[in-house]
Amino acid sequence: MKKISLLLALILVIGICAFAVACETAPAESSAPAASSEEPAPAQSSEEPAPAESSEEPAPAESSEEPAPAESSEEPGEELKVPANLDTFFVAAIDPEAIGEGQGIVYVNTYDISSSWSHHVAFAPVEGYEGFFEVAEVSYCNGGTAQPLTVPDGGFVYTIDEGNNWPELMKDKKGDGASGAWYDDETHLHMPNMNTVFAQNAFSFAGSVQVGEIYYFEGLDLDTLEIPTSTPDKDYWESDYVCTAKYGLVK
């Protein structure tokens, strides 16, 4: 009987021990979620997230408009314009071997020839403006011998001799030298009036120009070197001689 009681007690003790071990090994239940090392995903929202702040300046928005040109401290150059009114530019010869009395001459390819009672003006081309020339040098002469000028590159030298009114000078002469004048000879007795209106106007013009002035010339062809006249059969001192070249002061 004792043996049976002892056996039952032993079985009870073993049962209690087994139950205790089972309780220790089972995980404890908890209502809290298990911790995780990963960051939880952000909650979804219907609103757009604010852009992240940056230390860099945002790029400027592109525009379909053309950017305004940069301003310059330099003043724009004055535009040269053709004068409204043009006068006759008296030209009777181009690159001659000798100066003709009362003759307007243009020198392009040869050195300017000097003579007494003649004005000389050197015209240099204005870059970028066809037909526009600036007065580079002048040589006035109202007696004696004028100073010849060098032809500017791409330009020309204009020379005008005033000329004499020979019929007026010879009206009391006979061409026999009796008056004692150096020109009282047969040749000058029959010479025409070289002091034409063309020559007078050209002499006045050439004697008044100033270095630095700009002039516009029309009908003056420095390439073909053709004399600008519509009456090539006429002498330049004749009253019906026509010169087609024109000029005007620009500034």
Number of C-alpha atoms within 10 A of each C-alpha: 6 7 8 9 10 11 12 12 12 12 12 12 12 12 11 12 11 11 11 11 10 10 10 9 8 8 7 7 6 7 5 6 6 6 6 7 5 6 6 7 6 6 5 6 7 5 6 6 7 6 6 5 6 7 5 6 6 7 6 6 5 6 7 5 6 6 7 6 6 6 6 7 6 6 6 7 6 6 6 15 11 16 14 8 9 15 15 17 22 28 26 24 21 19 17 14 10 12 19 18 19 27 26 25 26 29 23 21 17 15 14 27 20 20 22 14 19 28 29 28 27 25 26 21 21 18 9 8 12 11 17 24 24 20 20 20 19 23 18 19 18 13 10 10 15 19 18 19 22 17 23 16 11 14 22 25 28 24 30 31 27 26 20 17 15 17 16 11 14 18 10 11 20 14 18 13 13 10 13 10 12 8 17 19 18 13 9 17 19 12 13 15 18 23 20 20 13 24 24 17 18 26 26 13 13 19 19 11 17 14 13 14 14 21 22 23 21 19 16 19 13 16 8 7 15 13 20 22 18 11 13 13 8 13 12 25 20 13 12 10 17 20 20 18 19 18 21 19 18 16 12
